Every structure is written in structure tokens, then in C-alpha cells.
């Protein structure tokens, strides 16, 4: 019995460590109903998908500031999102990529979108700070 517990513990530790090292937060994504994307995966999705919404939840000043914004992004500040779902309702069954400066506000916004019926939500985990380091990222300033 004790041997089984030890083996199970080792397996679970390795499983969790593997996901942590890969940079994919499977636990938060599974619980919240959205998926975290790396910067490179976000660039690929933006390049290859036709009808997606890139939702930037930063302030107007951040959107037009030094970090720029992703080409084609729609600005809906996080503190306004709750009152503006009707504006983006056409994307409830389509892919929605959510971004902020560092990934904190976009995680909350992603969770809120899922709670409000959006089915394919992706949080761009590194935020705009990280996207500025990703080769080929479609950034406008």
C-alpha cells in the first residue's frame, strides 16, 4: 500500500513538473475553461486563423503606448468588459484571444468570457510585454 502511494506521488509530481516546465498552465486553464497560449503559439494562431477576435483589455493609454498592440486588436478595457459583452457577442462560438500587459487582467477577462458563454477563449499568457520579445509578432505602434 505504501509503495503504491509513493509511486502515485512521484508520478503526479513528474506530471505537474512537466507542465510547469513547458510553460503551459494546464491547471488554471482546465479550471477556468480557457487555454493559455505562449507568444509563439499566439503568433501562429493569428497568422493561420481567419475569423478570430484579438481582445486587448488594457487601458487606452497602454494600447497606444510604448508596447504597442497586436495588429487588428479590439480594445475593451478590463474594467468595461462586463458592460460591453453585446459588442463582441458575435464571437461567442469563435476563437477569442485575450491580451493585457503581463497576463493578469487577461486571465481574469478570459475567465469572465467563459462564464458569459464564450466557447473558445485563449489567454495570451506573456502579455504585450512578452509579445514584444516574440519574433514575427504583428505589433503596431
C-alpha positions as CSV (number, residue, x, y, z in Angstrom):
1,X,0.0,0.0,0.0
2,X,2.7,2.4,1.0
3,X,4.7,1.6,-2.2
4,X,1.6,2.5,-4.3
5,X,1.2,5.8,-2.6
6,X,4.9,6.7,-3.2
7,X,4.7,5.7,-6.8
8,X,1.5,7.7,-7.3
9,X,3.1,10.7,-5.6
10,X,6.2,10.5,-7.8
11,X,4.0,10.2,-10.9
12,X,1.9,13.2,-10.0
13,X,4.9,15.3,-9.2
14,X,6.6,14.5,-12.5
15,X,3.3,15.2,-14.4
16,X,2.9,18.6,-12.7
17,X,6.6,19.5,-13.1
18,X,6.5,18.6,-16.8
19,X,3.6,21.0,-17.4
20,X,5.2,23.7,-15.3
21,X,8.4,23.5,-17.3
22,X,6.6,23.6,-20.6
23,X,5.1,27.0,-19.7
24,X,1.6,25.8,-20.1
25,X,-0.6,26.3,-17.0
26,X,-2.9,23.3,-17.6
27,X,-4.4,23.5,-14.1
28,X,-5.6,27.2,-14.4
29,X,-6.8,26.6,-17.9
30,X,-8.8,23.5,-17.1
31,X,-10.5,25.0,-14.1
32,X,-11.3,28.3,-15.8
33,X,-12.4,26.9,-19.1
34,X,-9.9,28.8,-21.3
35,X,-6.4,27.9,-22.5
36,X,-3.1,29.8,-22.0
37,X,-1.1,30.4,-25.2
38,X,2.6,31.0,-25.4
39,X,3.7,34.0,-27.5
40,X,4.8,31.8,-30.4
41,X,1.5,29.9,-30.4
42,X,-0.4,33.2,-30.4
43,X,1.5,34.4,-33.4
44,X,0.8,31.1,-35.3
45,X,-2.9,31.3,-34.4
46,X,-3.1,34.9,-35.5
47,X,-1.4,34.1,-38.8
48,X,-3.4,31.0,-39.6
49,X,-7.0,31.7,-38.3
50,X,-9.3,33.8,-40.4
51,X,-12.2,34.8,-38.1
52,X,-10.8,35.4,-34.6
53,X,-11.1,38.3,-32.2
54,X,-8.0,39.7,-30.5
55,X,-9.3,41.4,-27.4
56,X,-6.9,43.8,-25.7
57,X,-8.1,44.5,-22.1
58,X,-5.6,47.2,-21.2
59,X,-6.4,50.9,-20.9
60,X,-6.4,53.3,-23.9
61,X,-3.1,54.7,-22.8
62,X,-1.5,51.3,-22.7
63,X,-3.0,50.3,-26.0
64,X,-1.4,53.3,-27.8
65,X,1.7,53.3,-25.5
66,X,5.3,52.0,-25.9
67,X,4.4,48.3,-26.0
68,X,2.0,48.8,-28.9
69,X,-0.8,46.4,-29.6
70,X,-1.4,43.4,-31.8
71,X,-2.5,44.2,-35.3
72,X,-6.3,44.0,-35.6
73,X,-6.8,44.0,-31.8
74,X,-10.0,45.4,-30.4
75,X,-9.7,47.5,-27.3
76,X,-12.2,46.8,-24.5
77,X,-10.6,47.7,-21.1
78,X,-11.0,45.1,-18.4
79,X,-13.0,47.4,-16.2
80,X,-15.5,47.9,-19.1
81,X,-15.8,44.3,-20.3
82,X,-18.8,43.4,-18.2
83,X,-20.9,46.1,-19.8
84,X,-19.7,45.5,-23.4
85,X,-20.4,41.8,-24.0
86,X,-23.0,42.7,-26.6
87,X,-20.3,44.3,-28.8
88,X,-18.4,41.1,-29.1
89,X,-21.3,38.6,-28.9
90,X,-20.7,37.5,-32.5
91,X,-17.6,35.8,-31.3
92,X,-19.3,33.5,-28.7
93,X,-18.6,30.4,-30.8
94,X,-15.4,31.7,-32.5
95,X,-11.9,32.0,-31.2
96,X,-11.1,34.9,-28.8
97,X,-7.5,35.7,-27.9
98,X,-7.3,37.9,-24.9
99,X,-4.2,40.0,-24.0
100,X,-3.1,42.6,-21.5
101,X,0.3,43.9,-20.4
102,X,1.5,40.9,-18.4
103,X,-1.2,38.3,-18.4
104,X,-3.0,39.1,-15.1
105,X,-6.0,41.1,-16.4
106,X,-6.3,38.9,-19.5
107,X,-6.6,35.8,-17.2
108,X,-9.5,37.4,-15.3
109,X,-11.1,38.6,-18.6
110,X,-10.7,35.1,-20.1
111,X,-12.5,33.5,-17.2
112,X,-15.2,36.1,-17.3
113,X,-15.7,35.5,-21.1
114,X,-16.1,31.8,-20.5
115,X,-18.6,32.4,-17.7
116,X,-20.6,34.5,-20.1
117,X,-20.9,31.8,-22.8
118,X,-17.8,32.3,-24.9
119,X,-16.6,28.9,-26.0
120,X,-13.1,29.2,-27.5
121,X,-11.1,31.6,-25.3
122,X,-7.3,31.8,-25.2
123,X,-5.3,33.9,-22.9
124,X,-2.0,35.2,-24.4
125,X,0.0,34.4,-21.3
126,X,3.1,36.5,-21.8
127,X,1.0,39.7,-22.4
128,X,2.2,42.5,-24.6
129,X,5.4,42.8,-22.6
130,X,6.3,39.3,-23.6
131,X,4.9,39.6,-27.2
132,X,7.4,42.3,-27.8
133,X,10.1,39.6,-27.5
134,X,8.5,37.1,-29.9
135,X,9.9,37.1,-33.4
136,X,7.2,37.8,-36.0
137,X,4.6,39.2,-33.6
138,X,2.3,41.5,-35.5
139,X,2.7,44.6,-33.3
140,X,1.5,48.0,-34.3
141,X,2.7,51.2,-32.6
